[in-house]
Structure formats: structure tokens, C-alpha cells
């Protein structure tokens, strides 16, 4: 049982002389599943509808798969099958040892129960606190588990954490292992859908981090023999300047190369968990990669010059990892094992020895790295004076023009507020009207607003010098704190919020081009989104005439299919409003579109997207070619019925 103290009525100050009541009736006792359902954010972070890879339904999927991965890591089972139906029903089957049959029900329904606590069986597991499967159980309308172990099996079914049925231990001919099936509760995950692209990336990463393990997703098989080398090859969309350096040791693996692009790009993992916000292992890796290369050449290179254009990955395994939140996106551990070596020393000793040895054995690669670092150094020095001028200009301008309306939680000053930091976002809007609507109803703790002044410049083909001299991009870069790279990013989500018209789409394209051109890692690390806002409002004309505004049934429609369904609901009484700009949506209406369940399109990159070629075609100087493309692919829609 969990004790939860309700503070809703216990204000510190009385109102109009009334002293708020606080007695035994205010002490609430929740069962484990009710507590998870009341406070899901404590366990899985953001809820959402699946339109972003950090939404809750993917955390549920990951929690189940992680248990199967732990079995493989301990040497049991070489395949994990994941099946997801169109309705969102998930089934995960592994071929590990299976949960001990007498503990099947307890393992998924009793908090703080885990076979990984103080157990040698799972020395380097991702989850040690016994919460994951319980959260999946409590947040699913249907949840079932079957454990097969040494010729016997046991099954149990739940709904929202409540046990529906359990079988006796029965004989079975099937191989050992565990099958977990669940359907997320639509009351909590409204209008949810698993997006195939996000799940496929998850499956690929699992295969890269567990060489020899086959991940089978809806019949598609993912398998890796070279681990992080394969991961970099999958994610790099430009030709590496030299063959990927791939180094492996006990509980550590790294891969490193350089490409011709601005910024640096790092992928980090702990015990198979993708730590999108890095942590102690990534900080050590970045420090010692730069230090080792600097000492190898015996020159006073700046770390930023060494890492400019670098694409690298690190995966480590540590005992009893400590993450900064339940979503496990940033490692907080300072030791690789209780009382053992520090993470910094563990990573540093490996990188200094193995990378230095590699460079001495591969002089041709070392020569390429030297030329790249020297090139970055020259570019930085050429930019030094201008960059200082740009910083001062950005500082002065941002103080006076109020382009940035910041939130109260900053990434650089939010110690102890990791959950709020993960939730932080900035809306990039066009014009004062849209910015005003968002500003009035935003969550000031976590949501910032940056207002553009008209259309930004086409950044494709620009140099960094030209970028710095452009006021709009210079101010945006300063607002995001990207002058020294993505490490300083102040917001977890960068959300483009433009009108749903031709001009809005153009501005959206120009901003995405800017990010891809100068900060591709911002996109690749999953920080860029596009806000979906409704195109139509459909409500009852009769209800409006009676002025029953508080009780009106209103449908906000994001596409024609939703519009037609809403019209069918009201019939001849339907009143349809077409929103052509964000400024037309009242602040009170906007409140429902930028809350924790807001609809976001995630801007993602795949190697097969051929980003360089796409940018050249759509944003280059081939105007006639694009014009012909538009003419040949023009679709004219009849909007007459929307009046």
C-alpha cells in the first residue's frame, strides 16, 4: 500500500478569514495501481498520444523489452519477438529463463518486488527498483503474462492492475521464456497510436547494443554483428572522413569518426538504455576523446575544435545504475559499481589507452583527423571576433525587444528538478498574435516562447559567418543557447508553431532547414517538433444561439476526416469555423492545444532520407526544377463546403 498526502486543500494562507480544513480525512491511502494511475508521470514521464518517441506508450514497451534484454545479457535466449497490432495491442515474447512460476503474479503487481535487487543474476540490469512491469500493468486496460519454465507454465490476466484470473501451474511443450501482452488504457493515453518509425529505431538500437540478439518486430528481423559500428553507419548520412574507429573492452564499447558538418553528434547508452540526455559516462567520453587526440598530436588544440564534425557513440554497463528520473534518459551514477572505480576513470582509462593505441597503429587515420581539427581551428579563429560581437548583440537585443519569453526552469539551473527539465520546451512562433495567445495560457514553469519577425532567411548554403550576421537566426541561436553546441541546449523540446497556411508551412520549412544545416544533431537527437493545431472547430449552431458556452460540445478537428465526422455528429446544426492562423484561436482555446497531451509531429532523420540531396533540391537554387515538380504534382481540393 502507498500513502499519499493530499495538499489540494491545505493552503498556507486563509482566504477571507476562512481557515482550510486539514484532518484525518485529508490523508489518502491508495493501492499501488491507483497511485500509478493517479500519478503516471512519476513512473513513465510524459503521456501523449504516441506522436513523439518520448511519449508514455513507448516507455511501456521499453519497460517490457528491457526485462527480456536483461535475460539475454545474462546469457539466456537469442531472440525477442515484438508484435504490435493496429489497435495498439503489444505482445513481447522472449526465450529467457522465465519468471519463477510461484512469483508470476507478484512480479507484476506488488511494488518494490524484483528479482534484480541484491541479485547476482542481474548485475548490470537497466531496472532495479521493481517498478517497470507494474506500471505497464496498472496503465493497461488489458495485461497478461505467461511464464514458461522447465516444462511448466503459469499465466495471469489483469485489467488496470486488478487481477482478473490466474491459472494453475500446467505442463507445456513450449521453450522457456516469458510472454507479456498489454493494451494501453485509452482513458490515460487518449487517441494513442504506435508509430512504426519510432518502434523500428528502438528495435535497431536494441540489436546494435546486443550483438548476436535477433529482434523481430512484426516479422521484420533486426540483427547486428558489429554493434556501435553498425549504429554509426546506420545514422550517418554523410560520408565519413575515415573508417569508423571501433573499440571494445569489458563493459565498454565506443565508435568514433568525423564528417563534414557543423557541430558534434553523440549517442550514449547505459546497460542497453538510450540515454538521450547523456550523463556522467558521456561527459567523461567527450572529455577524454578530446584529451587523448590533443596529447597524441602534442598540440594545444581546443576540445571544441577536436570534436567539431565528430560523430561518436559510447555504450557502458555499470552495476546498479542511478538515473536522474524514472524515464532513464540521463545517467547520474558516479561509480561503475558500488564502491568501485568512478565512471570518469573507467571511461577515461579505456579511451586514453585504446584510442591512443589505435592512432599509433593507423597513421593514415591520424593524419585525416589532424587535418580536420586544424580546419576547425582555423574556422573558429576566423569567427572569434564576429562571435563575440554576435553574443553582445544578442544579449542587448534580447533584453529590449522581448522576443524571448522564457520559462522559469532553465536546463543550466534546475538541479533537483529533472522531471521539469525533461518537460521544458520552447515554442517558435510567427508574429505577435500567435505568441500572445500561447503566452497567456502556457505553463510558465516549463514553456518558453520565441517570436519570429516575419519569414527567416533560407539558411541552405550559408556559412557560419553569414549565419551570425543574420539578426533573426543569431537571436534564435542565443535563445536556445546553441552558440557552443547542443550541450548548452536549454529546452528539451524545440517546437515550431506556425500557421496552418502556405506562409506558415514555408516558415516551418525555413526553420527546419536552419536546424539541419547548422545543428543537425538537434534533429537527430530528437529535440525538434512541429505543433499540430486544429484546422477546424465544429459545434452545434443551436447551442450557440442559446449561448450555452459552458456546456457546448465542441470538436476541434486536425484534418478533413475528423471534420466530416464532427459534421455528421451534429448534422444540419453543425457550425464550422476554419482556423487560418494561430492568432485566430482564442487563448482559452489554445490552452487545450499546448498542454501535456498536445499533438506534436516529431522531426526525425533516417539515413535513407538523403538529407543533403533533399535540401539541395527543395532549398537550393534550382528554381525551375522545383517549379516543374510542383506543377506536375499539384493537387487541387474543393474547399467550397468549408464556408
C-alpha positions in Angstrom: 0.0 0.0 0.0 1.1 3.6 -0.7 0.4 6.6 1.4 -0.4 9.8 -0.5 -1.0 13.1 1.4 -3.4 15.4 -0.5 -2.3 19.0 -0.3 -5.1 20.4 -2.5 -6.9 22.0 0.4 -4.0 22.8 2.7 -3.1 26.3 1.5 -0.7 28.1 3.8 -2.9 31.3 3.8 -6.5 31.6 4.7 -8.9 33.2 2.2 -11.3 35.8 3.5 -10.7 34.6 7.1 -11.5 31.0 6.3 -9.1 28.5 7.7 -8.7 25.5 5.3 -9.6 22.1 6.8 -6.8 19.6 7.4 -7.6 16.5 9.4 -7.7 12.7 9.1 -10.0 12.9 6.1 -7.2 14.5 4.0 -4.9 11.6 4.4 -5.5 9.3 1.4 -4.4 5.7 1.1 -4.0 4.4 -2.5 -3.4 0.9 -3.7 -0.3 0.5 -5.8 -2.2 0.5 -9.1 -4.4 3.5 -8.3 -1.3 5.5 -7.3 0.3 4.8 -10.6 -2.8 5.7 -12.5 -3.3 8.9 -10.5 0.4 9.9 -10.9 1.6 8.2 -14.2 4.1 11.0 -14.8 6.1 9.8 -11.8 6.6 6.4 -13.4 6.7 6.9 -17.2 7.1 10.7 -17.8 5.0 12.3 -20.5 1.8 10.6 -21.5 0.9 11.9 -25.0 -0.6 10.0 -27.9 2.5 8.4 -29.4 3.3 11.2 -31.8 6.7 11.6 -30.1 9.2 8.9 -29.2 9.3 10.0 -25.6 5.6 9.5 -25.0 4.4 7.1 -22.4 3.3 4.2 -24.7 6.9 3.8 -25.8 8.1 3.8 -22.2 5.7 0.9 -21.5 7.0 -1.0 -24.5 10.6 -0.4 -23.4 9.9 -1.5 -19.8 8.7 -4.9 -21.1 11.5 -5.4 -23.6 14.2 -4.3 -21.1 13.3 -7.3 -18.9 13.8 -9.6 -21.9 17.1 -7.8 -22.8 18.3 -8.5 -19.2 17.7 -12.2 -19.8 19.8 -12.1 -23.0 22.6 -10.1 -21.3 22.8 -12.9 -18.7 23.2 -15.5 -21.5 19.6 -16.7 -22.0 17.7 -16.5 -25.2 18.9 -15.3 -28.6 15.6 -13.8 -30.0 12.9 -11.4 -28.8 9.7 -11.1 -30.8 7.7 -7.9 -30.6 4.3 -7.7 -32.3 2.0 -4.6 -32.3 -1.4 -4.5 -33.8 -3.1 -1.6 -35.5 -5.2 -1.2 -32.3 -2.1 -0.9 -30.2 -2.1 -4.4 -28.6 1.6 -5.2 -27.8 3.0 -8.7 -27.4 6.6 -9.4 -26.3 8.0 -12.9 -26.3 11.5 -13.8 -25.1 13.3 -17.1 -24.7 15.0 -16.5 -21.4 14.6 -18.5 -18.2 11.1 -17.4 -17.5 9.9 -15.8 -14.2 9.8 -18.3 -11.3 6.3 -19.7 -11.5 5.4 -19.1 -7.9 6.2 -15.3 -8.3 4.5 -14.5 -11.6 1.6 -12.6 -10.2 3.7 -10.9 -7.5 6.3 -9.8 -10.1 3.8 -7.7 -12.0 1.5 -6.5 -9.2 3.5 -6.0 -6.0 5.5 -2.8 -5.8 9.2 -3.0 -5.0 9.3 -6.6 -5.8 12.1 -7.6 -8.2 14.5 -10.4 -8.9 17.1 -7.9 -9.6 17.5 -6.4 -6.1 20.7 -7.5 -4.5 20.9 -10.4 -7.1 23.9 -11.7 -8.9 21.5 -12.8 -11.7 21.1 -9.3 -13.0 24.3 -7.5 -12.1 24.1 -4.9 -14.9 20.4 -4.5 -15.4 18.6 -1.3 -16.6 15.8 -1.5 -14.0 16.5 -2.5 -10.4 13.6 -0.9 -8.5 10.8 -3.3 -9.5 8.5 -0.7 -10.9 8.5 -1.1 -14.7 6.2 -4.1 -15.3 3.9 -2.9 -12.5 3.5 0.5 -14.3 2.7 -1.3 -17.6 0.1 -3.4 -15.8 -1.6 -0.5 -14.0 -1.7 1.6 -17.1 -3.2 -1.1 -19.4 -6.8 -1.9 -19.9 -5.6 -5.5 -20.8 -2.5 -7.0 -19.4 -1.5 -10.7 -19.5 1.7 -12.6 -18.7 2.7 -16.2 -19.3 5.9 -17.7 -17.9 7.3 -20.9 -19.2 10.0 -22.6 -17.2 11.4 -26.1 -17.4 8.4 -27.7 -19.0 5.8 -25.9 -16.9 3.9 -22.7 -17.3 1.7 -20.2 -15.4 -0.5 -17.4 -16.8 -2.3 -14.4 -15.3 -4.6 -11.7 -16.6 -5.1 -8.2 -15.3 -7.1 -5.0 -16.1 -5.7 -1.7 -14.9 -3.7 -3.6 -12.3 -6.5 -5.6 -10.9 -6.1 -9.4 -11.2 -8.8 -10.9 -13.4 -7.6 -14.5 -13.4 -4.6 -16.8 -12.9 -4.0 -20.3 -14.0 -2.6 -23.2 -12.0 0.9 -24.4 -12.9 0.5 -26.6 -16.0 2.7 -28.6 -18.3 3.9 -27.2 -21.6 5.9 -28.2 -24.6 6.9 -24.6 -25.5 10.5 -23.3 -24.9 11.4 -21.4 -21.7 10.7 -17.7 -21.7 8.1 -15.0 -20.9 5.3 -13.6 -22.9 3.8 -10.2 -21.9 0.8 -8.8 -23.7 -0.8 -5.4 -23.0 -3.1 -2.8 -24.4 -2.5 0.8 -23.1 -5.6 2.3 -21.5 -7.1 4.8 -23.8 -8.5 6.8 -20.8 -4.9 7.7 -20.0 -3.3 7.6 -23.4 -6.0 9.4 -25.4 -6.1 8.7 -29.2 -2.8 6.9 -28.9 -1.0 5.1 -31.8 2.3 3.3 -32.0 4.3 4.9 -34.8 6.2 2.3 -36.8 9.3 4.6 -37.4 9.8 5.1 -33.7 9.5 1.4 -32.8 11.8 0.4 -35.6 14.5 2.8 -34.3 14.0 1.3 -30.9 14.4 -2.3 -32.3 17.5 -1.3 -34.2 19.2 0.2 -31.2 18.5 -2.9 -29.1 20.2 -5.0 -31.8 23.2 -2.7 -32.1 23.7 -2.8 -28.3 23.2 -6.6 -28.0 25.3 -8.1 -30.8 24.0 -11.6 -31.6 20.5 -10.9 -30.5 17.7 -11.0 -33.1 14.9 -8.5 -32.6 11.9 -9.5 -34.6 9.3 -6.7 -35.0 6.1 -7.6 -36.7 8.0 -10.2 -38.7 11.0 -7.9 -39.6 14.3 -9.1 -38.2 17.0 -6.7 -36.9 20.4 -8.2 -36.1 23.9 -6.7 -35.7 27.3 -8.2 -35.7 29.4 -5.1 -35.2 27.4 -3.2 -32.5 28.1 0.5 -32.4 30.0 0.5 -35.7 26.7 -0.6 -37.3 24.8 2.0 -35.3 27.0 4.9 -36.6 26.9 3.5 -40.1 23.1 3.5 -39.8 22.8 7.0 -38.6 25.5 8.9 -40.6 24.0 10.4 -43.7 27.3 11.9 -44.9 30.5 10.1 -46.0 32.9 9.6 -43.0 36.2 11.2 -43.4 37.9 8.0 -42.3 36.8 4.4 -41.4 34.8 4.3 -38.2 37.1 3.6 -35.2 35.5 0.8 -33.2 36.9 -0.1 -29.8 35.6 -2.7 -27.4 36.5 -3.7 -23.9 35.0 -5.2 -20.8 31.7 -3.4 -20.2 32.5 -0.6 -22.6 32.3 0.0 -26.4 32.9 3.1 -28.4 32.8 4.1 -32.1 34.2 7.4 -33.5 34.5 9.2 -36.8 34.3 12.7 -38.3 32.1 14.0 -41.1 31.8 17.4 -42.8 29.1 19.0 -40.8 28.7 21.7 -38.2 28.5 20.7 -34.5 29.1 17.3 -32.9 26.9 14.3 -32.6 27.0 11.7 -29.8 24.9 8.6 -29.0 25.2 7.2 -25.5 23.8 4.1 -23.8 23.9 2.5 -20.3 23.1 -1.2 -19.9 21.3 -1.0 -23.2 19.3 2.1 -22.3 19.5 5.0 -24.8 20.4 8.0 -22.6 19.3 10.8 -24.8 20.4 13.4 -22.3 23.8 11.8 -21.7 25.1 11.8 -18.2 28.4 11.0 -16.4 29.5 8.4 -19.0 29.1 10.7 -22.0 30.7 13.7 -20.2 33.7 11.5 -19.5 33.8 10.2 -23.0 33.8 13.6 -24.6 36.4 14.9 -22.3 38.9 12.0 -22.8 38.4 11.7 -26.6 39.5 15.3 -26.9 42.3 15.0 -24.4 43.7 11.8 -26.0 43.7 13.3 -29.5 45.2 16.5 -28.2 48.0 14.7 -26.4 48.7 12.4 -29.3 49.4 15.3 -31.6 51.2 17.3 -28.9 49.4 20.5 -29.8 47.3 22.9 -27.8 44.1 22.2 -29.7 40.8 23.3 -28.2 38.4 20.4 -27.3 35.6 22.1 -29.4 37.9 22.0 -32.5 38.7 18.3 -32.0 35.0 17.4 -31.6 33.7 19.6 -34.4 32.2 17.3 -37.0 32.7 14.3 -34.8 30.0 11.6 -34.7 30.5 9.0 -32.0 28.8 6.6 -29.7 29.5 5.1 -26.3 27.9 2.2 -24.5 28.8 1.1 -21.0 27.5 -1.4 -18.5 27.5 -0.5 -14.8 26.2 -2.2 -11.7 23.1 -0.7 -10.1 22.9 2.3 -12.4 21.4 5.5 -11.0 19.3 7.6 -13.4 18.1 11.1 -12.9 14.4 10.1 -13.5 12.3 7.0 -14.0 12.5 7.5 -17.8 16.2 6.8 -17.5 17.4 9.3 -20.2 20.4 10.6 -18.2 22.9 8.7 -16.1 23.6 10.1 -12.7 25.9 7.3 -11.4 29.4 8.3 -10.4 30.7 4.8 -9.9 30.6 1.7 -12.2 29.8 -0.5 -9.2 29.2 0.2 -5.5 32.5 1.2 -4.0 34.2 0.6 -7.3 36.0 2.9 -9.8 34.4 6.1 -10.9 32.6 6.3 -14.2 35.0 9.1 -15.2 38.1 7.0 -14.5 36.6 3.8 -16.1 35.8 5.6 -19.3 38.9 7.7 -19.3 41.4 4.8 -18.8 39.8 2.9 -21.6 39.7 5.8 -24.1 43.2 7.0 -23.3 44.7 3.6 -23.8 42.7 2.2 -26.7 42.3 5.3 -28.8 45.9 6.3 -28.4 47.0 2.7 -29.5 44.7 2.9 -32.5 46.1 6.2 -33.7 49.7 4.9 -33.4 48.7 1.9 -35.4 46.7 3.8 -38.0 48.8 6.8 -39.1 46.7 7.5 -42.1 43.6 7.9 -40.0 45.5 10.1 -37.5 46.6 12.3 -40.5 43.0 12.8 -41.6 41.9 13.7 -38.0 44.8 16.2 -37.8 43.7 18.0 -41.0 40.1 18.1 -39.8 41.0 19.5 -36.4 43.3 22.2 -38.0 40.5 23.1 -40.4 38.0 23.5 -37.5 40.6 25.6 -35.6 41.1 28.0 -38.5 37.3 28.4 -38.9 36.9 29.1 -35.2 39.6 31.7 -35.1 38.2 33.4 -38.2 34.9 33.5 -36.4 36.2 34.5 -33.0 35.7 38.3 -33.3 32.4 38.0 -35.0 31.1 35.5 -32.5 31.9 37.8 -29.6 30.1 40.7 -31.4 27.1 38.4 -32.0 26.9 37.4 -28.4 27.0 41.0 -27.2 24.4 41.9 -29.9 22.1 39.1 -28.9 22.4 40.0 -25.3 21.5 43.6 -25.8 18.7 43.0 -28.3 17.0 40.2 -26.3 16.9 42.5 -23.3 14.9 45.1 -25.1 12.7 43.5 -27.8 11.2 40.8 -25.6 11.5 38.2 -28.5 12.1 35.5 -25.9 9.6 35.0 -23.1 11.4 32.5 -21.0 10.2 29.8 -18.6 11.3 29.6 -15.0 13.1 26.3 -15.2 16.4 26.5 -17.1 18.4 23.5 -18.1 21.5 25.1 -16.7 19.9 26.0 -13.4 17.5 23.2 -12.5 19.3 20.9 -10.1 16.8 18.6 -8.4 14.1 19.4 -11.0 14.9 16.8 -13.6 11.3 16.0 -14.4 10.5 19.6 -15.1 13.7 19.9 -17.1 12.7 17.0 -19.3 9.3 18.7 -19.8 10.8 22.0 -20.8 10.0 23.4 -24.3 10.2 26.5 -26.4 7.6 27.5 -29.0 8.9 29.3 -32.0 6.0 31.3 -33.3 5.4 33.8 -36.2 4.1 37.2 -35.2 2.9 38.8 -32.0 -0.7 37.4 -32.2 0.2 33.8 -32.1 2.9 34.4 -29.5 0.4 36.4 -27.4 -2.2 33.5 -27.4 0.4 31.0 -26.3 2.0 33.3 -23.8 -1.3 33.9 -22.0 -2.0 30.2 -21.3 1.4 28.5 -21.3 2.9 26.7 -18.3 5.4 29.4 -17.2 7.5 26.8 -15.4 8.4 24.8 -18.5 7.2 26.5 -21.6 9.0 29.4 -23.3 8.0 31.4 -26.4 10.2 32.9 -29.1 8.5 35.2 -31.6 9.9 35.5 -35.1 9.7 38.7 -37.1 8.4 37.6 -40.4 10.0 34.9 -42.6 13.6 33.9 -41.7 16.3 33.6 -44.2 16.9 30.4 -46.3 19.9 29.0 -44.4 20.8 26.4 -47.0 24.3 27.1 -48.3 25.0 29.8 -45.8 28.3 29.9 -43.9 28.6 30.3 -40.2 29.8 33.9 -40.7 26.6 34.7 -42.7 24.5 33.0 -40.0 26.0 35.1 -37.2 25.3 38.3 -39.1 21.6 37.4 -39.5 19.8 39.0 -36.6 16.9 36.6 -36.5 18.9 33.4 -36.5 21.5 34.9 -34.2 18.8 35.7 -31.6 17.2 32.3 -32.0 20.6 30.6 -31.6 21.2 32.6 -28.4 17.7 31.9 -27.1 18.3 28.1 -27.5 21.9 28.6 -26.1 23.5 26.8 -29.1 26.4 29.1 -29.6 28.8 26.4 -28.3 26.8 23.4 -29.5 23.9 21.3 -28.5 25.4 20.6 -25.0 24.1 24.0 -23.9 20.5 23.5 -25.2 18.2 25.0 -22.6 15.0 23.2 -23.7 14.3 19.6 -24.2 11.7 20.3 -26.9 12.1 22.9 -29.7 8.6 23.3 -31.1 7.8 25.1 -34.3 4.4 26.7 -34.0 3.3 28.3 -37.3 0.0 28.9 -39.0 -1.6 26.1 -41.0 -1.4 28.1 -44.3 1.1 28.4 -47.1 3.2 31.1 -45.4 3.2 29.0 -42.1 4.4 26.0 -44.0 7.1 28.0 -45.7 8.3 29.3 -42.3 8.3 25.8 -40.9 10.4 24.6 -43.8 12.9 27.5 -43.4 13.3 26.8 -39.7 13.9 23.0 -40.3 16.4 23.9 -43.0 18.3 26.1 -40.5 18.4 23.3 -37.9 19.5 20.7 -40.5 22.2 23.0 -41.9 23.8 24.2 -38.7 22.5 21.9 -35.9 21.7 18.5 -37.4 22.4 16.9 -34.1 19.5 18.9 -32.6 17.2 17.0 -35.0 19.0 13.6 -34.8 18.8 13.7 -31.0 15.1 14.1 -31.2 14.6 17.7 -29.9 12.7 19.3 -32.8 8.9 19.1 -33.2 6.1 20.7 -35.1 3.0 21.7 -33.2 -0.3 20.5 -34.7 -3.1 22.9 -34.2 -6.7 22.3 -35.3 -7.8 23.4 -38.8 -11.5 23.4 -37.9 -13.8 24.0 -34.9 -17.2 22.2 -35.3 -20.0 22.8 -32.8 -23.8 23.0 -32.6 -25.3 26.1 -34.2 -28.4 25.7 -31.9 -26.3 25.5 -28.8 -24.5 28.7 -29.8 -27.8 30.5 -30.3 -28.8 29.5 -26.8 -25.4 30.8 -25.6 -24.7 27.7 -23.6 -20.9 28.2 -23.9 -20.0 26.3 -20.8 -21.8 23.1 -21.8 -21.4 23.2 -25.6 -20.0 20.0 -27.2 -17.1 21.2 -29.4 -14.9 19.2 -31.7 -11.5 20.5 -32.8 -10.5 18.8 -36.0 -7.0 18.4 -37.3 -7.9 17.0 -40.7 -10.8 16.5 -43.1 -11.6 13.1 -41.7 -12.2 14.5 -38.2 -14.1 17.5 -39.7 -16.5 15.2 -41.6 -17.0 13.0 -38.5 -17.9 16.1 -36.4 -20.3 17.4 -39.1 -22.0 14.0 -39.1 -22.3 14.2 -35.3 -24.2 17.5 -35.4 -26.0 17.1 -38.7 -27.6 20.2 -40.1 -26.9 22.1 -36.9 -23.1 22.0 -37.4 -21.3 25.3 -37.3 -17.9 25.1 -38.9 -15.0 27.5 -38.3 -11.8 27.3 -40.3 -8.8 28.5 -38.4 -6.3 30.0 -40.8 -3.9 31.4 -38.3 -2.8 30.8 -34.7 -3.8 34.3 -33.8 -7.5 33.4 -34.6 -7.6 30.9 -31.8 -8.5 32.4 -28.5 -6.1 32.0 -25.6 -8.7 29.8 -23.7 -9.0 27.5 -26.7 -5.2 27.4 -27.1 -4.9 26.1 -23.6 -6.1 22.7 -24.7 -3.6 22.5 -27.6 -0.4 23.1 -25.7 -0.9 21.0 -22.6 0.8 17.8 -21.8 -1.3 16.0 -24.3 -0.6 18.4 -27.2 -0.2 16.9 -30.6 3.3 17.1 -31.9 4.9 15.9 -35.1 8.4 14.7 -34.4 11.0 15.9 -36.9 13.2 12.8 -37.4 16.0 11.8 -39.8 16.8 8.5 -41.4 19.8 7.6 -43.5 17.5 6.7 -46.4 16.1 10.3 -46.3 19.3 11.5 -48.1 19.0 14.9 -46.3 21.8 16.6 -48.3 20.1 15.8 -51.6 16.6 16.8 -50.2 17.9 20.2 -49.0 19.7 20.8 -52.3 16.5 20.1 -54.3 14.0 21.9 -52.1 16.1 24.8 -50.8 18.8 25.2 -53.5 19.0 27.5 -56.5 17.2 25.1 -58.9 14.1 27.2 -59.0 12.8 26.0 -62.4 13.2 22.3 -61.5 11.2 22.8 -58.3 8.6 24.8 -60.2 8.1 22.0 -62.6 7.9 19.5 -59.8 5.1 21.5 -58.1 3.2 21.8 -61.3 3.4 18.1 -62.1 2.4 17.1 -58.6 -0.3 19.8 -57.9 -3.5 18.6 -56.2 -6.5 20.9 -56.3 -9.0 20.4 -53.5 -12.6 21.7 -53.4 -13.0 23.9 -50.3 -16.5 25.0 -51.2 -18.2 23.0 -48.4 -16.0 24.6 -45.7 -17.7 28.0 -45.9 
